[in-house]
Amino acid sequence: MKVRPAHPGERPALAAAAARAGSAYTPDGELVLVAVDDHEQVVGWLSGTLAGAYPGPGAPCPPPHGYVQAVVVAPGARRRGYGHTLLAMFVSRARQAGVQWLFAAPDEGPGVEARAAWLASAGWEPVDDPGEAWPVMGRWTTPRPCGRHAV
């Protein structure tokens, strides 16, 4: 399993793969990572930004905040670690860029509980934001800085 940045011109094919997987999301973030299998076939992608700002009251530190816009894995490649590996690489890239905190808002459609549980299994925690019907999930890119409260 390998994760790499998306190649120039690869985004339309990633969007088509998302549609085939039943996702309405497109890879339109500033940072798009792809997961490839042992045959160099793209089996998933993550789209995000490292220059975001969480709009709710629960951000534990000032921006910039990293934002995971979407994680899409082909149905036949799910439950093999591709999604978690994409998230881990995004966390690593954010840390390298000096971003301390990340957030993701699980799609509130059917299956939101499973999406929030999946993020929790990768080390993400609910963000205290009473305005959200379902929890926004957040995580630090390094051990929590001294003097900061928990997410």
Number of C-alpha atoms within 10 A of each C-alpha: 13 13 20 13 13 19 10 6 8 12 16 12 13 23 19 15 20 23 15 12 15 12 16 12 16 22 25 16 16 10 17 25 22 28 24 17 14 8 7 10 10 20 22 25 30 28 24 23 20 25 14 16 17 21 8 13 11 16 21 19 15 11 16 18 23 29 23 25 21 21 25 28 24 19 13 9 14 13 10 11 12 25 25 17 17 25 20 16 18 26 23 15 16 24 18 11 12 14 22 24 27 28 24 24 21 23 15 14 8 8 10 15 14 11 16 22 15 15 21 15 11 14 15 20 21 19 23 18 16 11 9 12 8 17 20 21 23 28 25 24 21 14 8 15 12 6 6 9 10 14 18
